[in-house]
Each structure stands twice: as C-alpha cells, then as structure tokens.
C-alpha cells in the first residue's frame, strides 16, 4: 500500500503524533510480541503506519522517501545491529556517517501503572567517520523496551 492509498483512508486533518508512551506500549511492545494493532477501520495500523527498515543501509535524507506518512517526522521499526557478532555494542554507522548518542536515556513510563516500560535515546547524525565527524541537523529518537517479554503490569520501577 502506497502513501496515496494510506492518506485516502485517513480522516481529514489526520496527523500521526504518538506520545512516547503510545510508541512503546501500543506499537513497539505489540510489534516485538507479534500482536496485531487494529484501528477503528479494522486495519492493521502496525503495517500501514510504521515501516520496517534497516537504518544502517539508509542515509537520513533517504528516510522521507521510505516513510509511508508525509509529515516532518517519520516513524520506523528497525532491528538493532550489533557492531561485533559476539558483543553488545550497537552498530549505528551508515555509508556516509554515523548516529551518535547524546545526553542520557529517558524513561518511558506506562501511563496506568507509572512503571518503567521503555527507554528513549536521542541520536544525532554525523557525516564522515568518528572522531572527525561533522554534526548535521538530523536527529533521531530511538525507543527500546526494558523487558519485551513481560506484560507491562509486572514491571516495577527500581
């Protein structure tokens, strides 16, 4: 389904502006646990709204062409790529640059229980290679689940 077909099914003035809690609790949790998310038209909004891509093969300026909704913000599912097969370091490099983490991770709380269900990391894109990268205006927020296989009501804040 292309951009035009999706936009034709949406009500006038529709803007996809989910909160951090909605992204983690409604979309990411259900995607990780393979639960379909249905909207009021009985359509699977996980597949019609969010695209699954490999962020390491796309440059930031290519992302608007890949996104299904035409706005100033784009939302994608992407699996974390490991820098080394046996390690835990995340590979955030692309062909022409890399995504660098900035600031500290922010907690995402379940709106009902106020338990920590996920984290949000802010990344900035730098052209070229570290440590001589040139900072650009591209910013990405990466969301992750704290424990993807536990129901939200079981997780407690430390």
MIFI-462520 format. One line per 3 residues: for each residue z, x, y of N, C-alpha, C. Coordinates in steps of 0.2 Angstrom, whole numbers. Each point is the difference from the previous one (the first is absolute). Layout:
<nodes>
Z,X,Y,Z,X,Y,Z,X,Y  ... $
</nodes>
This chain:
<nodes>
0,4,-6,0,-4,6,0,4,6  -5,-1,5,0,4,6,4,-2,5  0,4,6,4,-2,6,-2,-7,3 $
-7,-1,0,-2,-7,3,3,-6,-5  -1,1,-6,3,-5,-5,7,-1,1  4,5,1,7,-1,0,2,-3,7 $
-3,2,6,1,-3,6,-1,-7,0  -5,-2,-3,-2,-7,0,5,-5,-4  4,3,-4,5,-4,-4,7,0,4 $
0,4,5,7,0,4,0,-5,6  5,-2,1,1,-5,6,-2,3,7  -2,-3,5,-2,3,6,6,3,3 $
-1,6,3,6,4,3,4,4,-5  -2,0,-6,4,3,-5,1,8,1  6,2,0,1,8,1,5,2,-6 $
-2,5,-3,4,2,-6,5,5,3  6,-2,2,5,5,3,6,-1,-4  0,3,-6,6,-1,-5,6,5,3 $
6,-2,-1,6,4,2,1,5,-6  4,5,1,1,5,-5,3,-3,-6  4,-5,1,3,-3,-6,-5,-4,-4 $
-4,-3,3,-6,-4,-3,-4,5,-4  -2,5,3,-4,5,-3,3,3,-7  6,1,1,4,3,-6,2,-5,-5 $
3,-6,2,2,-5,-5,-5,-5,-2  -5,-1,4,-5,-5,-2,-6,3,-3  -3,5,3,-6,3,-2,1,6,-5 $
4,6,2,0,6,-4,4,-2,-6  6,-3,0,4,-1,-6,-4,-4,-5  -4,-5,2,-4,-4,-5,-6,4,-2 $
-3,4,4,-5,4,-2,2,5,-6  5,3,1,3,5,-4,2,-3,-7  2,-6,0,2,-4,-6,-5,-5,-2 $
-6,1,2,-6,-4,-2,1,-8,1  3,-2,5,2,-7,1,-5,-2,5  -4,-5,-1,-5,-3,5,3,-3,6 $
-2,0,6,3,-3,6,-5,-5,2  2,-6,0,-5,-6,2,2,-2,7  -5,-2,4,1,-3,6,-1,-7,0 $
0,-4,6,-1,-7,0,-6,-3,-3  -6,4,0,-6,-2,-3,0,1,-8  5,3,-3,0,2,-7,-4,6,-1 $
-1,4,5,-4,6,-1,5,6,-1  -2,5,-3,4,6,-1,-1,4,6  6,0,4,-1,4,6,1,7,-1 $
3,2,-5,0,7,-2,-7,4,0  -4,-4,-3,-7,3,-1,-5,-2,6  2,-5,4,-5,-2,5,2,3,7 $
7,2,0,2,3,7,1,8,0  2,2,-6,2,7,0,-5,4,-5  -3,5,2,-5,4,-4,4,6,-3 $
-2,1,-7,3,6,-3,-5,6,1  2,5,3,-4,6,1,3,7,-2  -3,5,0,3,7,-1,0,3,7 $
5,0,3,1,3,7,-2,7,1  0,4,-6,-2,7,1,-7,1,0  -4,-5,-2,-8,1,1,-2,-3,6 $
4,-3,4,-2,-4,6,3,4,6  -5,1,5,3,2,7,2,-6,4  5,1,4,2,-6,4,-5,-4,4 $
-5,3,2,-5,-3,4,-5,-4,-5  1,1,-6,-4,-4,-5,4,-6,-2  6,-1,1,4,-5,-2,-2,-7,2 $
-2,-1,7,-2,-6,2,-6,-3,-4  -4,4,-2,-6,-3,-4,2,-2,-7  6,3,-3,2,-2,-6,5,-6,0 $
3,-2,6,5,-5,0,-4,-7,0  3,-5,-3,-3,-6,0,1,-5,6  6,1,4,1,-4,6,-1,5,6 $
-3,-3,5,-3,3,6,6,0,5  4,4,0,5,1,6,1,7,2  5,1,4,2,7,2,4,4,-5 $
3,-4,-5,4,3,-5,-3,-2,-7  0,5,-5,-2,-2,-7,5,1,-5  0,-3,-5,5,0,-5,-4,1,-7 $
3,5,-4,-3,2,-6,5,2,-5  -2,-1,-7,4,3,-5,-3,6,-2  5,5,-1,-3,7,-2,6,3,-5 $
-2,3,-5,4,3,-4,2,7,2  6,2,-1,2,7,3,-3,5,-5  -3,5,4,-3,6,-4,4,5,0 $
1,4,-6,5,5,0,-4,7,2  3,4,3,-3,7,2,-1,4,-6  5,0,-4,0,4,-7,2,-5,-5 $
-4,1,-6,1,-5,-6,7,-1,-2  4,6,0,7,0,-3,5,-1,6  -2,-1,6,5,0,6,1,-7,3 $
4,0,5,1,-6,4,-3,0,7  -3,5,2,-2,1,7,-7,-5,0  0,-4,6,-6,-4,1,-5,3,3 $
-6,-1,-3,-6,3,3,-3,-5,6  0,2,6,-2,-4,5,-6,3,4  -4,4,-3,-5,4,3,-7,-5,-1 $
-4,1,5,-7,-3,-1,-5,6,1  -6,-2,0,-5,6,1,0,3,6  2,-3,6,0,3,6,7,1,3 $
5,-2,-3,7,1,3,5,-3,-5  6,-2,3,5,-2,-4,5,-4,4  4,-4,-4,5,-5,3,6,4,0 $
4,0,5,6,4,1,6,-5,1  5,0,-3,6,-5,1,3,2,6  2,-5,4,4,1,6,6,-4,0 $
6,2,3,6,-3,1,3,-1,-7  5,-5,0,3,-1,-7,-2,-7,-3  1,-1,-6,-2,-6,-3,4,-5,2 $
-3,-6,1,4,-6,2,1,-5,-6  6,-3,0,2,-5,-6,-4,-6,2  -2,-3,-6,-3,-7,0,5,-4,-4 $
3,-5,4,5,-4,-3,-3,-7,-3  3,-3,-5,-2,-6,-3,4,-5,5  -5,-5,3,3,-4,5,6,-5,-2 $
0,-1,-7,5,-5,-2,7,4,-2  -1,5,-3,6,4,-2,2,6,4  -4,2,4,1,6,5,0,6,-4 $
-2,0,-7,0,6,-4,-6,4,2  0,7,-1,-5,4,1,-5,-1,-6  -6,-2,2,-6,-1,-5,-5,5,0 $
-1,3,6,-5,5,1,1,5,5  -5,4,1,0,5,6,-6,0,4  0,2,6,-6,0,4,0,7,3 $
-6,4,-1,-1,7,2,-6,0,5  1,3,6,-5,0,5,-4,7,-1  -7,-1,0,-4,6,-1,-5,1,5 $
-1,6,3,-5,1,5,-6,4,-3  -6,-1,2,-6,4,-3,-1,6,4  -1,6,-3,-2,6,3,-6,2,-3 $
-5,2,5,-6,3,-3,1,7,-2  -4,3,-4,0,7,-3,6,0,-4  2,7,-2,5,1,-5,7,2,4 $
5,-1,-4,7,2,3,0,8,-1  3,3,5,4,-2,5,-4,0,7  -6,0,0,-5,0,6,-3,-6,1 $
3,-6,-3,-3,-6,1,1,-3,7  -5,-4,2,-1,-3,7,2,-7,-1  6,-2,4,2,-7,-1,-5,-5,3 $
-1,-5,-3,-4,-6,2,4,-6,2  -4,-5,2,4,-6,2,1,-5,-6  -2,2,-6,0,-4,-6,7,0,-3 $
3,-6,-1,7,-1,-2,0,-5,-6  4,2,-5,0,-4,-6,7,-1,-2  2,-6,-2,7,-2,-3,-1,-1,-7 $
3,4,-4,0,0,-7,7,-3,-3  -1,-5,-4,5,-4,-3,1,1,-7  6,1,-2,1,1,-7,6,-4,-3 $
0,-2,-6,6,-4,-3,6,5,-2  6,-2,1,5,4,-2,1,0,-7  -1,-5,-3,1,-1,-8,-5,-5,-2 $
-6,1,-1,-5,-5,-1,1,-5,-6  4,2,-5,0,-4,-6,7,-5,0  4,1,5,6,-4,1,-2,-6,4 $
3,-6,-1,-1,-6,5,4,2,6  -2,-3,5,3,2,7,8,-2,0  2,-5,-3,7,-2,0,5,5,-3 $
-3,4,-5,4,5,-3,2,6,4  -5,2,4,1,6,4,5,-1,5  4,5,1,6,0,5,-1,6,5 $
2,0,6,0,5,5,6,5,-2  -2,6,1,5,5,-2,5,2,6 $
</nodes>
